[in-house]
Amino acid sequence: MNKSITNIYRFFFTYDFTMGLYKGIGVFLPVLIVYLLGGESKNLVTVGYASLTIGIADQIGSFKHKRNELLVTLLGTLLIAFYFAQFDGFSFLFIISLSIVVFFSNFISCFGIKANTIGFTFIFIAMITGRNTYEFTEYVIDFAFGSIFYVIYALIFAKYFADYILRQTLSACYISLSKYLRALSECYRQNSNLDKKFANLIESQTLLVADLQQVRDLLFRAPNRHDPKIIKMAGELTLLTDIYDRLVAPYQDFTTIRQSYENSDIQIFFRDLYTKAANNLDEMSMFTLGGGGMIRRLGFKAELRALEYELELLKNQNLNEEDQDAYHVLAAHYRKAWVMNRQLDKIRQLLLDQIEAPDLGDNFKKHISHSYWSWNILKENLSLSSDYMRFSIRTAIAMFCTLTFINLVLEQKQILGHSFWIAFTIMTLMRPGFSLTKERSRNRIIGTIMGCALVGIIISFHPPMSYIILYIFIGVVLSNALGNIDYKLSVMFTTLYVLLTLNIGIDISGLALAGERILDTAIGALIAIAFTIYFLPSWEKREAPRLADRIRFHTYDLLETLENVWIHRTIEPSDFYVKLKDTQALIIQLSNSLTRMQKEPQKFHGDFHYYNEFMIRQQSVLSQLAILGYSLDQLAKDPKDIPEFAELIMLTKMRLDPSIPSSENTKPFTGQELKPLIWMVEANT
């Protein structure tokens, strides 16, 4: 109970709630202006939906990127609204036009997540505008006012509250790293299911990487990079990133620790250490947001001392080769925990102004990841072998068939007065893969039922109009705020404000609308799943080989970069860390792909076990390369002076080279083969 109350308390300080409130105000301000000017309910709804639509594309990013994204969205939605406002009902031309919009809007998602969001707004406004029931010019004016108002509002907010947004986004990284450490601590539990715990670790890693990338985009493209507040936040991000980079651990490490130190105090020490570190990060996050008091000193030094004592006992024993390997794994985990302790202490001192933030200088490059737009992306996906092309065709055909059925059957026979909800549900549920569509469908149905039940309760009390408007505002705020936290709850509040908006000024009861909403959602979910399975399906077994090939080349490139940084001295260390981050992201993608593969029908699993073992090996290799890079960075001498070091690097490159074909007798490259290189460097440190 206390934990739930604490989480709710923290929620109101988070970036998610702030953005939900900010978007809610942006949606309701133009509605309030139109209301004060004497607008009717239809005008208020249109203005509200226009600003709400632009708000969907209002994603986190630097001011320049946000400006470009909002202007593109504004131009596209105005053109679409102008075109679709001419239709009245589901005519054949409307169905064809909307299907074309669905195809192109989904196809541009090949340019990334933000392009996908912009495409969604185009589909959304085309469907909403196609249901316009009043005069064309009046509708276009209302829509233009709402959308233009929101763009101006969003750009002003982004310009003058940039530091506030940045602070909240950075604080979210503290929470994400805290969740990662808790997932890491669970991997040390002897009797827990390691496969599930490691999958949770990868999932938390995915969210953490995304949050860190968001902060990089904001922080290191900020125009006032010499501002003391920006420098301080840059120092925080550097320390948080360093903690995460060093704590990446392969699956085999946990297997080794469980087998060699079964039910030992060592596991308990690691588990408690990372749990306490996670608690410290939660406190730091609240402190940065003004929701917490003085940060307590770190409370896991006892665990570090205990681990140091256990390692000393093991070191003095006469260990065989297998036990020696287990000891080295344990020692590596201890060093990671020790570095984490040091870096967390630096963060604490930085937040309390006990130390000055380091001047990064040219090291800003280490944190920047560029997204390159190229027409080659379109050319590469203009084929049925492309998942983006298959997904675009699949959704367009599903939309065409659904709208045709609605036009010929449901509309003609006046069955389900709001049957367009079926098409809207299909648009929101269909995803490139089966598992994502299935999971989203389940959560949407649950969220819709919860929202309908809530609306039924509200309507049963016959609240006055002022109360209904208040409930709609709360629904808009929490729908946006919970989108990244809990999709079911987000859908519940979306259903709340949609049904309450539709209930204004009509004769049909809220309960009847709620029942119709549930039925339409269920029908839409069934259609979405059916098309995902049977029409140009995109199973994960198609994606896994592509990711595996990319990982092979990236891993080899990372080793070459390491050689060029610390042996040939031709490039900066920042290049190594950027490529390390990119390779980590690819391995996370493969892990997530394999997780989705397990949720698909078993006959479509393909070579799951092969790619799962490949992923585990590559993560081990990447972990050892990261350790080797950090060790070389701290080496006081030239690594070329270490006997046989450069020669061993060359041999390792030959083993890793993806262009050299492997035979059945060739053993796969493992992280163990990099340990001699690490030991050479550590012996000279």
PEVEN-V244888 format. One record per residue. RES is the residue in one small letter. SS is DSSP state (H for helix, E for strand, - for the rest). D_FIRST is the distance of its C-alpha to the first C-alpha in Angstrom with 1 decimal. Layout:
res = [RES/RES]
ss = [SS/SS]
d_first = [D_FIRST/D_FIRST]
This chain:
res = [m/n/k/s/i/t/n/i/y/r/f/f/f/t/y/d/f/t/m/g/l/y/k/g/i/g/v/f/l/p/v/l/i/v/y/l/l/g/g/e/s/k/n/l/v/t/v/g/y/a/s/l/t/i/g/i/a/d/q/i/g/s/f/k/h/k/r/n/e/l/l/v/t/l/l/g/t/l/l/i/a/f/y/f/a/q/f/d/g/f/s/f/l/f/i/i/s/l/s/i/v/v/f/f/s/n/f/i/s/c/f/g/i/k/a/n/t/i/g/f/t/f/i/f/i/a/m/i/t/g/r/n/t/y/e/f/t/e/y/v/i/d/f/a/f/g/s/i/f/y/v/i/y/a/l/i/f/a/k/y/f/a/d/y/i/l/r/q/t/l/s/a/c/y/i/s/l/s/k/y/l/r/a/l/s/e/c/y/r/q/n/s/n/l/d/k/k/f/a/n/l/i/e/s/q/t/l/l/v/a/d/l/q/q/v/r/d/l/l/f/r/a/p/n/r/h/d/p/k/i/i/k/m/a/g/e/l/t/l/l/t/d/i/y/d/r/l/v/a/p/y/q/d/f/t/t/i/r/q/s/y/e/n/s/d/i/q/i/f/f/r/d/l/y/t/k/a/a/n/n/l/d/e/m/s/m/f/t/l/g/g/g/g/m/i/r/r/l/g/f/k/a/e/l/r/a/l/e/y/e/l/e/l/l/k/n/q/n/l/n/e/e/d/q/d/a/y/h/v/l/a/a/h/y/r/k/a/w/v/m/n/r/q/l/d/k/i/r/q/l/l/l/d/q/i/e/a/p/d/l/g/d/n/f/k/k/h/i/s/h/s/y/w/s/w/n/i/l/k/e/n/l/s/l/s/s/d/y/m/r/f/s/i/r/t/a/i/a/m/f/c/t/l/t/f/i/n/l/v/l/e/q/k/q/i/l/g/h/s/f/w/i/a/f/t/i/m/t/l/m/r/p/g/f/s/l/t/k/e/r/s/r/n/r/i/i/g/t/i/m/g/c/a/l/v/g/i/i/i/s/f/h/p/p/m/s/y/i/i/l/y/i/f/i/g/v/v/l/s/n/a/l/g/n/i/d/y/k/l/s/v/m/f/t/t/l/y/v/l/l/t/l/n/i/g/i/d/i/s/g/l/a/l/a/g/e/r/i/l/d/t/a/i/g/a/l/i/a/i/a/f/t/i/y/f/l/p/s/w/e/k/r/e/a/p/r/l/a/d/r/i/r/f/h/t/y/d/l/l/e/t/l/e/n/v/w/i/h/r/t/i/e/p/s/d/f/y/v/k/l/k/d/t/q/a/l/i/i/q/l/s/n/s/l/t/r/m/q/k/e/p/q/k/f/h/g/d/f/h/y/y/n/e/f/m/i/r/q/q/s/v/l/s/q/l/a/i/l/g/y/s/l/d/q/l/a/k/d/p/k/d/i/p/e/f/a/e/l/i/m/l/t/k/m/r/l/d/p/s/i/p/s/s/e/n/t/k/p/f/t/g/q/e/l/k/p/l/i/w/m/v/e/a/n/t]
ss = [-/H/H/H/H/H/H/H/H/H/H/-/-/-/H/H/H/H/H/H/H/H/H/H/H/H/H/H/H/H/H/H/H/H/H/H/-/-/-/-/H/H/H/H/H/H/H/H/H/H/H/H/H/H/H/H/-/-/-/-/-/-/H/H/H/H/H/H/H/H/H/H/H/H/H/H/H/H/H/H/H/H/H/H/-/-/-/-/-/-/-/H/H/H/H/H/H/H/H/H/H/H/H/H/H/H/H/H/H/H/H/-/H/H/H/H/H/H/H/H/H/H/H/H/H/H/H/H/H/H/-/-/-/-/-/H/H/H/H/H/H/H/H/H/H/H/H/H/H/H/H/H/H/H/H/H/H/H/H/H/-/H/H/H/H/H/H/H/H/H/H/H/H/H/H/H/H/H/H/H/H/H/H/H/H/H/-/-/-/-/-/-/-/H/H/H/H/H/H/H/H/H/H/H/H/H/H/H/H/H/H/H/H/H/H/H/H/H/H/-/-/-/-/-/-/-/-/H/H/H/H/H/H/H/H/H/H/H/H/H/H/H/H/H/H/H/H/-/-/-/H/H/H/H/H/H/H/H/H/H/-/-/-/-/H/H/H/H/H/H/H/H/H/H/H/H/H/H/H/H/H/H/H/H/H/H/H/H/-/-/-/-/-/-/-/-/-/-/-/-/H/H/H/H/H/H/H/H/H/H/H/H/H/H/H/-/-/-/-/-/H/H/H/H/H/H/H/H/H/H/H/H/H/H/H/H/H/H/H/H/H/H/H/H/H/H/H/H/H/H/H/-/-/-/-/-/-/-/-/-/H/H/H/H/H/H/H/-/-/-/-/-/-/-/H/H/H/H/H/H/H/-/-/-/-/-/H/H/H/H/H/H/H/H/H/H/H/H/H/H/H/H/H/H/H/H/H/H/H/H/-/-/-/-/-/-/-/-/-/H/H/H/H/H/H/H/H/H/H/-/-/-/-/H/H/H/H/H/H/H/H/H/H/H/H/H/H/H/H/H/H/H/H/H/H/H/H/H/H/H/-/-/-/-/H/H/H/H/H/H/H/H/H/H/H/H/H/H/H/H/H/-/-/-/-/-/H/H/H/H/H/H/H/H/H/H/H/H/H/H/H/H/H/-/-/-/-/-/-/H/H/H/H/H/H/H/H/H/H/H/H/H/H/H/H/H/H/H/H/H/H/H/H/H/-/-/-/-/-/H/H/H/H/H/H/H/H/H/H/H/H/H/H/H/H/H/H/H/H/H/H/H/H/H/H/H/-/-/-/-/-/-/H/H/H/H/H/H/H/H/H/H/H/H/H/H/H/H/H/H/H/H/H/H/H/H/H/H/-/-/-/H/H/H/-/-/-/H/H/H/H/H/H/H/H/H/H/H/H/H/H/H/H/H/H/H/H/H/H/H/H/H/H/-/-/-/-/-/H/H/H/-/-/-/H/H/H/H/H/H/H/H/H/H/H/H/-/-/-/-/-/-/-/-/-/-/-/-/-/-/H/H/H/H/H/H/H/H/H/H/H/H/H/-/-]
d_first = [0.0/3.8/5.4/5.2/6.3/8.6/9.9/10.8/12.4/14.3/15.4/17.4/19.3/20.2/23.6/22.3/21.2/24.4/26.6/25.1/25.9/29.2/30.2/29.2/31.5/34.2/34.2/34.3/36.8/39.8/38.8/38.8/42.2/43.7/42.4/44.0/47.2/47.3/46.1/45.5/42.4/43.8/44.4/40.9/39.4/41.8/41.2/37.4/37.7/40.1/37.8/34.8/37.0/38.0/34.4/33.6/36.1/34.8/33.3/32.6/35.8/38.5/40.3/43.4/41.6/39.5/42.7/44.6/41.8/41.5/45.2/45.8/43.1/44.7/48.1/47.2/45.2/48.0/50.6/48.6/47.9/51.6/52.6/50.2/50.5/54.0/52.8/52.2/50.4/50.3/53.9/55.1/55.5/51.9/50.6/52.7/51.7/48.0/48.3/50.1/47.4/44.8/46.9/47.6/44.1/42.5/45.3/44.8/41.4/43.4/43.4/39.7/36.3/37.4/40.5/38.5/36.4/39.6/41.1/38.2/38.9/42.5/41.8/39.3/41.8/44.6/42.8/41.8/45.2/47.0/45.5/47.0/48.8/50.5/53.4/53.4/54.2/51.7/48.9/49.9/50.0/46.5/45.1/46.9/45.7/42.0/42.1/44.3/42.3/39.1/41.0/42.3/38.9/37.2/40.1/40.0/36.3/36.8/39.7/38.5/34.8/35.5/34.2/30.9/30.3/31.3/28.9/25.9/27.1/27.7/24.2/22.9/24.9/23.0/19.8/21.8/23.4/20.1/19.1/22.7/22.4/19.3/21.3/24.3/22.6/21.8/25.5/26.4/24.7/27.7/26.5/24.5/26.5/28.1/29.2/25.7/24.3/27.3/27.0/23.4/25.1/27.8/25.4/23.5/27.0/28.2/25.6/26.3/30.1/29.8/27.9/30.4/33.2/32.1/32.1/35.5/37.0/35.9/36.5/39.8/41.4/40.6/43.9/43.2/42.6/44.2/41.8/40.0/36.6/37.4/38.8/35.7/33.5/36.0/35.7/31.9/32.3/35.1/33.0/30.0/32.4/34.2/31.0/30.3/34.0/34.3/31.2/32.4/33.0/34.8/33.7/36.5/35.3/32.2/34.4/36.8/34.3/32.9/36.4/38.0/35.2/33.5/30.7/31.8/30.1/31.1/28.4/25.7/27.0/26.9/23.4/22.0/24.2/23.0/19.3/20.0/22.2/19.5/17.4/20.6/21.1/17.8/18.8/22.3/21.2/19.4/22.5/24.9/23.3/23.3/19.5/19.5/21.8/24.2/23.6/23.5/26.2/25.6/24.1/25.5/29.2/29.2/28.4/31.3/33.7/32.8/33.5/36.7/37.8/37.2/39.1/41.9/42.2/42.4/44.9/47.3/47.4/50.1/48.0/49.5/49.3/46.1/44.3/45.6/44.0/40.6/41.1/41.7/38.6/36.6/38.5/37.8/34.0/34.3/36.3/33.8/31.0/33.4/34.2/30.6/30.2/33.3/32.3/28.8/30.5/32.9/30.2/28.7/32.2/33.0/30.0/31.0/34.6/35.8/37.7/39.3/38.4/41.0/43.5/43.2/46.7/47.8/44.7/43.0/44.5/42.1/39.2/40.9/41.0/43.5/43.3/46.9/48.2/51.2/53.2/53.3/49.7/51.1/54.1/52.0/49.9/52.9/53.0/51.6/50.4/47.9/44.4/44.3/47.6/46.5/43.2/45.1/47.7/45.2/43.1/46.4/47.8/44.7/44.7/48.4/48.2/45.3/46.9/50.2/48.7/47.0/50.3/52.5/50.4/47.4/48.9/52.3/51.1/48.4/45.6/42.1/42.9/40.5/41.4/41.3/37.5/38.5/40.2/37.4/34.9/37.3/37.6/33.8/33.3/36.3/35.9/38.5/37.0/36.1/32.7/31.5/33.0/31.5/27.9/28.2/29.8/27.0/24.3/26.6/27.2/23.5/22.9/26.1/25.2/21.8/23.8/26.6/24.4/23.0/26.6/27.8/25.4/26.5/30.2/30.2/29.8/32.8/31.5/34.1/35.0/33.4/30.0/30.6/31.6/28.3/26.3/28.5/27.9/24.1/24.6/27.0/24.7/21.6/23.8/25.3/22.1/20.2/23.4/22.8/19.1/18.7/22.1/20.9/19.0/22.1/24.4/22.6/23.2/26.6/27.5/26.3/28.7/31.5/31.7/31.5/34.2/36.4/35.9/37.6/41.2/41.6/42.3/40.0/36.9/33.4/32.6/35.8/34.8/31.4/33.0/35.6/33.1/31.3/34.8/36.0/33.0/33.5/37.2/36.8/34.4/37.0/39.8/38.0/37.3/40.8/42.5/40.3/41.5/45.1/46.4/47.0/43.8/42.4/41.1/39.5/42.4/44.5/42.2/41.7/45.4/45.6/42.6/44.0/47.3/45.8/43.8/47.1/49.0/46.2/45.9/49.6/49.7/47.1/49.2/52.3/50.4/49.5/53.2/54.4/52.0/52.6/56.0/58.0/56.3/56.9/53.5/50.6/47.5/45.4/46.9/45.5/42.0/42.1/43.4/40.9/38.1/39.9/40.4/36.8/35.9/38.4/37.0/33.5/35.2/36.8/33.7/31.9/35.1/35.1/31.5/32.6/35.7/33.8/32.3/35.8/38.2/39.4/43.0/42.2/40.6/43.9/44.1/40.3/40.8/43.5/41.4/38.3/40.5/42.1/38.8/37.7/41.2/41.2/37.9/39.3/42.5/40.6/38.5/41.7/43.5/40.7/41.2/44.9/44.8/42.7/45.0/48.1/46.6/46.5/49.9/52.5/55.5/56.8/55.4/59.0/60.1/57.9/60.4/59.9/56.6/58.0/59.8/56.6/54.8/57.7/57.4/53.6/54.3/56.8/54.2/51.6/54.1/53.0/56.6/58.0/57.9/56.4/58.0/56.6/57.6/55.7/52.5/49.5/48.7/45.7/43.9/45.7/49.0/47.7/46.8/50.4/50.4/47.2/48.7/51.9/50.2/47.9/51.0/52.7/49.8]
